Amino acid sequence: MTDPQLVLAERVQQALAAAFGQEYATEDPLIRPSQFADYQANVALSLAKRLRRAPREVAQAVAGALDTTDLTVEVSGPGFLNLTFGDTWIARQAQLRLEDEHLGLPPHGTHTVVIDYSAPNAAKEMHVGHLRTTIVGDTLARAHERVGNRVIRQNHLGDWGTPFGMLIEHLIDIGEEEALGRLAAGDGNAFYQEARHKFDTDPDFEERARRRVPLLQGGDPDTLRLWQEFIEYTKRYFNHVYAMLGVTLTDDDIAGESMYNPMLADVCEELEHAGVAQLSEGALCVFPPGFTGRDDQPLPLIIRKSDGGYGYATTDLAAIRYRVRDLKADRILYVVGATQALHFQMVFAGARMAGWLHDDIRAEHVQIGSVLGSDGKMFKTRSGASIKLTELLEEAVVRAEAVIADRGYDSSVRRQIARQVGMGAVKYADLSVSHDSEYVFDFDRMLALTGNTGPYLQYATARIRSIFRTGSIDPASVTGPIVLGHPAERALALQLLGFGAAVEAVATLSEPHRLCAYLFDLAQAFTTFYEGCPVLKAEDDEVRQSRLALSALTLRVLLQGLDLLGIEVPERM
Ligand SMILES: NC(=[NH2+])NCCC[C@H](N)C(=O)O
């Protein structure tokens, strides 16, 4: 991969080694975009103290030792190295991208990555937070596959636990057919609330619900059948949401909490045997070092309650062991709400004590920030009730239909475009802010055709397609050669070279917003190019071929980038 920043980093490191000794060959050269050059390297400022020399002097020494093939260097200010590529280098690299099916990013990954995402609860509603972990997790899965890692999706469905006692009793009360129909339609939350209400107010019901729990845990066939049906019909709703969103999760990726139930006793035993867990007031606990509660008492991770029951933490420990031992994961990503940060820190620490996780087998909590309403509180409907996701997604489609221009498409085409734009808007809004920050769910903003939005990128892509349509040219047939004259051509070509690094950053840093930012910059560079440089009506055929090549390459990068974000692009908009 000839990412411009990597090329510069390597060259500056070589120069550092030549000027100051081999021990500086691995120094971070601190390459940053610059206003005055293509990039700047700030390493001289950070090194000066250690070398006991003036930063400018250090910069001069690096500049003197730098390989300046296709590159100009200039020392500026207190000791910045301004670095500018020659046009021919940029043109040659862009040409190579045009000819490369991998767009400069050949698959090279060696990891087995388990990605735990979506994970709604069968006993409660699937809420907007689950939407965000679904969308972010799906992009991480796609990016890891793109760089060549082996990806195993794990949808850690909340499908087990004591609430199923009351849910099954409620299901029996209202009749299977009626209950299951409601669950498949996404009525799980209301269903749960009704059951809860009866549990709290009706002692008979409470008694029945309590008696149902051991029947479920003990594997009573009738109870299991009802539970199974409950889960099946709830999954239909989840699958409906996944299909609307176009995420890659399937039934095969479901590895719900219930799956780990048979492993929990053994996990506890292993931890106790290894001396990782110990009894404390009748409960089996792990005390990971460094976690203390109020009054500085060590904080326990309870893995078996004094009544013998297991909890969320036990299941997560079993899941880690399974993912490491059976799935052979060496990287496990948990795309889950930020509110669960302490839980995961403690579970990971426990798994390290058990030897399941270590330096070569790592787990990471990709913290997901909350989605807020315009009032700054957790996102709810106007009436204050929580939101049914299918209705929210339908609303996105309806609103998108009002945004897209009327070009006389027939209604089914229009509906299809609206669906792509609506879903693209929702997904891009989730992906374009850093995953751990909160953001306000705002249809008007996410559906805007200008600014850093999904529809803007879809529109930019559709516009490039229309150039080729107008010229009756197949973008795949364009071969260049790319030559750079106008500054906007140069800026676009340089931007095109950054695609691989942006995708790589999504995978290694778990930060989808970096790819969004890259694609947004690219679309803007294309807009500037398009406004300043006629393509079909270029002054001569050489320029025309080159501009067509730049347009075709931009189109491919945008399409592939949006595909990695799980965003479909309408042919026209
Ligand atoms: N391995 C995990 N704990 N994954 C996340 C599960 C999320 C949980 N079902 C919730 O909705 O909060």
The ligand as an SDF file (V2000), in Angstrom:
LIG
                    3D

 12 11  0  0  0  0  0  0  0  0999 V2000
  -21.5530   -9.9870   25.4330 N   0  0  0  0  0  0  0  0  0  0  0  0
  -22.3870   -9.0090   25.7030 C   0  0  0  0  0  0  0  0  0  0  0  0
  -22.6250   -8.7120   26.9560 N   0  0  0  0  0  0  0  0  0  0  0  0
  -22.9310   -8.3210   24.7060 N   0  0  0  0  0  0  0  0  0  0  0  0
  -23.8350   -7.2270   24.8640 C   0  0  0  0  0  0  0  0  0  0  0  0
  -25.2030   -7.6200   25.3030 C   0  0  0  0  0  0  0  0  0  0  0  0
  -26.1090   -6.4260   25.4070 C   0  0  0  0  0  0  0  0  0  0  0  0
  -27.3580   -6.6330   26.2260 C   0  0  0  0  0  0  0  0  0  0  0  0
  -28.2230   -7.6290   25.6620 N   0  0  0  0  0  0  0  0  0  0  0  0
  -28.0700   -5.2960   26.3520 C   0  0  0  0  0  0  0  0  0  0  0  0
  -29.0110   -5.0610   25.6310 O   0  0  0  0  0  0  0  0  0  0  0  0
  -27.6680   -4.4650   27.1320 O   0  0  0  0  0  0  0  0  0  0  0  0
  1  2  1  0
  2  3  2  0
  2  4  1  0
  4  5  1  0
  5  6  1  0
  6  7  1  0
  7  8  1  0
  8  9  1  0
  8 10  1  0
 10 11  2  0
 10 12  1  0
M  CHG  1   3   1
M  END
$$$$
